[in-house]
Amino acid sequence: MERTPRGPQPVFAPGADLPELAWEACPGKGVDYPKLYIDHYGRLPDSWLVGNIVATRTGHAADPAIRAVGASGGVTTAVLIHLLESGRIDGAIVVRQGVPAPLDASAVIATSRDEIIAAAQSVYIPVSVLDILPRLEPGKRYAVTLVPEQAAALRRLQASGHPKAQQIEFVLGPYTGTALYPAAIDNFLRSHGVRKDDPVTSLEWRAGEWPGYLEIRTKSGKVLRSKKVYYNFLIPFFVTRASLQSMDFANEFCDLSVGDAWSPKFEAEGGGHSVVVTRSAKMEAVIAEMVAAGQLALEPEDNLKATEMHGHMIDFKKRGGHIRNTWRRRWGRAAPDYGMRPSHVPASRKAVELAISGLFVVGGTGLARGVLRMIPEKVIGPVFNKMRLSWKNLSKPTKRKGLADFKMIVDERE
């Protein structure tokens, strides 16, 4: 993989043949989800919205220090530490901001508690995690944290007998909405008057208490902070194409999927809470063991209530992703094929998508990004947040309509 302003891109040696398995598992092309459901789980999903579920819980890591360092409740960090210290794995493949440089993020193999904790927190720029597979030591077992497209690609590799992929014992992943191209940070810095000769020394995407804030420090001593709900204004201008094309929000091919628990109750309590979904018997056994030992403070949660916490983004992926991919293909542009499509998409939902996609198209232009640099964050942050909440409330009836009985049609293959 090669680093580019638009994230990691695959590079093939001149004259090299593309292995059939690499093509089959390529997230950009699209993995056949229905086939993978059957190959991996033995059946189609229990829910076309969030996938197969063994159990759903809400809560956080019991250790206050681990909870505080995590993006929401510290659950993923706590589970990885437990897997390592209980001898179930020899290392954890995690994404760490600041490797090899402050503005970069890379996959690393953590083999100690401290190394896992150092990789806590969210990373919102694309990172190619699976190209670390050739570095895995023979005979050793690993856990890995992946975004949805990468998790599906790994499961495709495992189902096809890829030896390195089969060294992965546990797959964990966050609920994943949108990611940003690295150029977003450069734009943010310039809009705050940071000169190019004042390099960044550290970057945290969700520093401080939940829900956190973007914190950037520079060599000259400048410290920039922006609330998470404010720096979301970067999304319409720098959202990655993969984010817009994905149809998986809840990370349906992970053993453990974890997301922020957005609800008035948890938001009022503060401190960070997560939705925790187990999708395999072996991971359910691990979580139950940790709850019994007091390592995780989790309570059972109703599946529907947990889904409703993220109804807006689930729709953005399931129906919105399908609409956007369909439109791209009609315009003669590349789009992934997931082997499935919503059984029904109301015309009103397509109209909403037209407005959303129009914003992304305009926002992605050089002119719009240039104008963005001239608007102070203290102005655009609060304004964008108010507009976002207003639009969310306005479009909620249309976006939620039909989700209660949402189903997919499996496309027939030759």
JOPE-V323461 format. One line per field, one symbol per residue. phi: phi as a letter, one per 20 degrees, with the letter a starting at -180 (. if undefined). psi: psi as a letter, one per 40 degrees, with the letter a starting at -180 (. if undefined). burial: I if it has 9 or more other C-alpha atoms within 8 Angstrom, else O. Layout:
# JOPE-V323461
phi = ???
psi = ???
burial = ???
This chain:
# JOPE-V323461
phi = .cfcgdnfcfcdfgnfeeggffffeffffoeffgffgffeenafffcfecnfcebcccqafffgffffeffcdmfffffffffffenfcdacecdcfndecgeebbfcdecbgfffffdfnecddfceeffegfeffgnedcdbdcfgfffffffffffenffffffeecddaegcecddfgfffffffffemeffedffdbbcfcfmfgenbfccddffofcdcbggfeffffgfecfffgffefdceelfdefcdcbfeebgfffffmnnccecdecbfffgffffffffemecdccgcfgffffffcgffffgefefffffffffffemdfbfdembbgfbcfgffffffffffffffffefffffffgfeegffefgfffffffffffffeggffefnffdfbddeffdf
psi = ihhiefahhihiiheiihidddddehdddhhgddddddddeeiiidhedeahhdihiiaiidhdddddeidceeddddddddddeeedieihhihhieheideiiihihheiddddddeiiiheihhhdeeedeehhheiiiiihiiddddddddddddeehdddeehdhhiiihhciiiideddddddddeehidegihdihhdgiaiheiihhhiideeihhhhidedeeeddddehiddddeiehdegeeidhhhiighiddddddadhiihhhieiddddddddddddeedhgiiiihdddddddfddddddddddddddddddddefiiiiheeiiidhhidddddddddddddddddeiddddddddehhdeddcdddddddddddddeddddeheddfhiihhhhi.
burial = OOOOOOIIOOOOOOOOOOOOOOIOIIIOIIIIIIOIIIIOOOOOOOOIOIIIIIIIIIIIIIOOOIIIIIIIIIIOIIIIIOIIOOOOIIIIIIIIIIIOOIIIIIIIOIIIIOIIIOIIIOIOIIIIIOOIOOOOOOOIIIIIIIIIIIIIIIIIIIIOOIOIIIIIIIIIIIIIOIIIIIIIOOIIIIIOOOOOOIOIIIIIIIIOIIIIIIIIIIIOOOOOOIIIOIIIIIIIIIIIOOIIIIIIIIIIIIIIIIIIIOOOOIIOOIIIIIIIIIIIOOIIOOIOOIIOOOIIIIOOIOOOOIIOIIIIIIIIIIIIIIIIIIOIIOOOOOIIIIIIIIOOOOOOIIOIIOOOIOIIOIIIIOOIIOOOIOIIIOOIIIOIIOOOOOOIOOIIOIIIOOOOOIOIOOOOOO
